[in-house]
Amino acid sequence: MEISETRFSVKGMKCGGCVAKATEAVSKLPGYQACAFDLKTATAVVTGSVDPQAVVQALNQAGYPAEVVNG
């Protein structure tokens, strides 16, 4: 799997604590390199050879409903 950036729509994130919790959940995934969350646009960009559906599942389990944004 190649290294890429995948954008996600993430709901329910309101503060730095939310970002920390979500980052911790995603950072445990195989192939993870980095992630950036934007609270204003409710989006996240995950970098690495990570399975996008695994990211969605990790964020959902952390309490932040997420989905892949195409394009």
C-alpha positions as CSV (number, residue, x, y, z in Angstrom):
1,M,0.0,0.0,0.0
2,E,1.4,3.4,-0.9
3,I,1.8,6.4,1.4
4,S,-1.0,8.8,0.8
5,E,-3.2,11.4,2.4
6,T,-6.9,10.6,3.0
7,R,-9.4,13.2,4.0
8,F,-12.2,12.4,6.4
9,S,-15.3,14.2,7.7
10,V,-15.4,13.9,11.5
11,K,-18.3,14.9,13.7
12,G,-18.4,15.7,17.4
13,M,-14.9,17.1,17.8
14,K,-15.0,20.4,19.8
15,C,-11.6,21.0,21.4
16,G,-8.0,20.1,21.7
17,G,-8.9,17.2,24.0
18,C,-11.1,15.7,21.3
19,V,-8.2,16.1,18.8
20,A,-5.8,14.3,21.3
21,K,-8.3,11.4,21.8
22,A,-8.9,11.0,18.1
23,T,-5.2,11.3,17.3
24,E,-4.4,8.6,19.8
25,A,-7.0,6.3,18.3
26,V,-5.8,6.7,14.8
27,S,-2.1,6.6,15.6
28,K,-2.4,2.9,16.7
29,L,-3.3,1.8,13.2
30,P,-0.7,0.0,11.0
31,G,0.9,2.3,8.4
32,Y,0.0,5.5,10.3
33,Q,2.4,8.4,9.9
34,A,0.5,11.6,10.8
35,C,-2.8,13.2,11.1
36,A,-4.2,16.8,11.2
37,F,-7.6,17.7,12.4
38,D,-9.4,21.0,11.6
39,L,-12.2,21.7,14.1
40,K,-13.6,24.6,12.1
41,T,-14.3,22.4,9.0
42,A,-14.8,19.2,10.9
43,T,-12.3,17.4,8.8
44,A,-9.2,15.3,9.3
45,V,-6.3,14.4,6.9
46,V,-4.5,11.2,7.7
47,T,-1.1,10.5,6.2
48,G,0.4,7.1,5.7
49,S,-0.4,3.7,4.2
50,V,-3.5,3.3,6.4
51,D,-6.7,1.6,5.4
52,P,-9.3,4.4,5.3
53,Q,-12.0,2.1,6.6
54,A,-9.8,1.3,9.6
55,V,-9.5,5.0,10.3
56,V,-13.3,5.4,10.1
57,Q,-13.7,2.5,12.5
58,A,-11.1,3.8,15.0
59,L,-12.7,7.3,15.0
60,N,-16.2,5.9,15.4
61,Q,-15.0,3.8,18.4
62,A,-13.4,6.9,19.9
63,G,-16.8,8.6,19.7
64,Y,-16.3,10.7,16.6
65,P,-18.5,9.6,13.7
66,A,-16.4,9.8,10.5
67,E,-16.5,9.0,6.8
68,V,-14.1,9.3,3.9
69,V,-14.4,12.4,1.9
70,N,-13.8,11.8,-1.8
71,G,-11.8,14.4,-3.8
